[in-house]
Amino acid sequence: MKVLAYGEIMDGGVSVFSSVAKRDGTKLIVTFGGVIRIDYPYKHLQGYIAQLEQLVSAEDLQSVEFDFRELSFCNSNGFYIIMDIAEFIIAQVDGPIVVKRLEDDDWQQETLPILLSADEPEIGERVVFEDMPEI
């Protein structure tokens, strides 16, 4: 497995949110963890997004796995950054999309399909949600 890009939000010298994009063969795995509580997460994740745009476009990827199991909180500003990341990746990779989420987390169950535009037929037909127990 090869790490393509890493982004984080720091608060008081401590990482409070991180996202890692890794390549495993022809699959792109993007994990999200921690909390997004700040008003302007783009300021902290701008470099990560730029790296993703450059590297994902250059890779020959056949499928995507988004893993949200370690994302414990996300405010409305965080929604937009996750949507932007997911939208770009979904547009670049034509294959199946697996979304790992917590089975007992109402926020993940209700909000992730909206953030990933899973209600749009061209995306929804590619998305499989895997509901999993807490890590």
N, C-alpha and C positions, 0 to 999 in steps of 0.2 A: 504494500500500500504506500502511495506517495502523497505527501501533503503538498497541495497546490497553493493554498492561501490560508492565512490565519488573521482573524480580526478580533479585537477585544475593546471593551469599555472599562476604563479604570475609574475608581472612586476612592480617594484617600490612599492611593498607592496599592489598592487591592483590585484585582480583576473581578468585576461584578457580572459581566456578560462576555461570552466568547462564541465565536463561530469558526468552524474549521471546514475547509473544503479539501477532500482527499479523493484520489483516484485509485480505484481497485480494479485493475484490468480495464474494461470499457465502461465501468460504472463510476459515476460521480456521487460521492457521499458527502452531504452537507449537514453538520450538526450545529445545534443551537443550544446554549446552556446559560443558566444564571438568570439575571433579571435585567430588564430594560425599563428604567424609571425616569430617565432624563428627557429634557425637552427637545434636544437636537442631537439624536444619535448619529446623524450623518457626519457631524464634525469629527467623531471618533472613529467611524468606520469607512470614511472616504477612501483611504488607501486600500483597504480590504476589497471594497467594491470595485475599484479600478483594477486591482490584481485579478479578481474573478473575471471581469469582462475581458481582460487580455488573455488569460490562461485558458478559460473554458472555451473561448472561441477557437483557440489553437489546438485543442485536444480532440481526438476522435472518440467521443463518448456515445454510448448506446442506451444508457438508462441512468436514472437519478434516484437517489434515496435521500429524503429529508428526514432527519431525526430530531424531534422536538421533545423527547422524553426528559431532558434535563433543563428545559426552559420553564422556570417556575413562575415568572411574571413578565408581562409585557404590556406597557401602556399604549395609548393610541398612537403616539409617535413611533414606537417600536413596530406597530402593525405595518406602517408605511415602509419602513426599511426592510422588513421581512418580505413584504409584497414585492418590493423592487428587486430584491435578490432572487426570489423565487421566479418572478416573471421573466427576468433575464435568462435564468438557467433553463426554464421550461421552453423558452423560445429557441435556445441553442441546441437542446437535446431532444430529438424527435421520439425517443423510445419511451418505455414504461416509466412511471413515477410511483415510487413506494413512499408512503408517509408513515413514519413510526410516531405514535402519539400515546399518551397515557389513557388507559381505559376509564379511569375514575376521575379524570380532570374535566369538569364541565367546560372550562374555557377552551381547552384544546379540542374537545369534541365539537363544540359549537362554532368556534372561531376559525380554526385552521381550514376547513373547507372554503370559507369565504376568502381568507387571505390568499389561498392558492388558486382562486377562481375555478374551483372544482365543479361549479354549476354550469360553466361554459362547456358545451358538448365536446368541442375539440380537445379540451384539457381533461374534462371529467371522464371521458372514455379511456384515458391513459392512467388515471390515478387509482391506486389501491391503498386504502387506509389499513394499517396494521395496529390494532389496539392492543396495548401491552401493559403489564403490571409495572408499578414503579420500580426504578432501578435501585 
